[in-house]
Amino acid sequence: MDYESLSSKVARSTRALLALRGETIESLAYCTDIAHSTLKRRLNGRSPFTIDELSTIASHFEVRVGDLLQPPYEVRSA
């Protein structure tokens, strides 16, 4: 059974979406109005995402919040 935390799943999914779309943490911070330092903490697992942040990130990427919680996004190197 996978015991990965929900916040870890969101972080993994968000990093994958950033890579797939060629975006940076800085651009995500700007577009979502979430502080860059906050995003870095969330993506590095030092603090959990809030519900509002999940909604904002999902809207930015035009995906459902549930897609961030159960990430179907995997970046594979060729």
N, C-alpha and C positions, 0 to 999 in steps of 0.2 A: 504494500500500500504506500502511496506517495503522501508524505507528510509535509511537503513544501508549504510554507505559509502563503496565504493569499497575497500578501504584500510582495513576497518574492516572485510569485507568478506574474503580478502586475508589472513589476520591475523588468522581468525577463521579456514579457510581451512588449512592453514599451520600448526597450532597447532594440528588440527585433524589428518593430515597426519603424523606429528611427533609421535603422540600417537599410531596411527595404525601400524606404522612401528617400534615402540620401539626406536626411535631416540631422541636425545636431541638437544636443541638449540646449544650447543657447537659443536656437530657433524655436524649439518647443516652449522654452520659458517665455520668450517674447510673445509667441502666438497665443499662449494660454494664460498669460499674466500670472504665472506661478514663478516665484523667485527662483533664479538659477541655483542658488545655494540649497534651497528646499528640494528642488528636483534631484540634485546630486545626492543629497542625504537619502531621499526615497529610493533612488536607483541603486545606491550602494548598500541598501538594507539597514541603514542606521536609524531610520524612523519609518513608521507605516504611512501609507497613503491615506488621505481622508476621502470620504464619500464624494465631496465636492470636487476634489482633484481627479478622482476616477471619472466622474461625469465629464469634466472639462477635457481630460485627455482623450476619452472615447469620442467626444464630439470633434475634437481636432482631427483625429484620424478617421472619422466617419465610420466608426465601428460601435458595436454595443458594449456596454460595461461588462457584460458577461463574457465577451470575447477577450477582454483583458484579464479576467479572472481564471479562465481556462484557455491559455494561449494556444491558438492553432498556428501561430506565427513562428516559424523556425527559419533562421538564416543558415543556409548550408553553403560552405565554401566549395568551389568547383575543383 
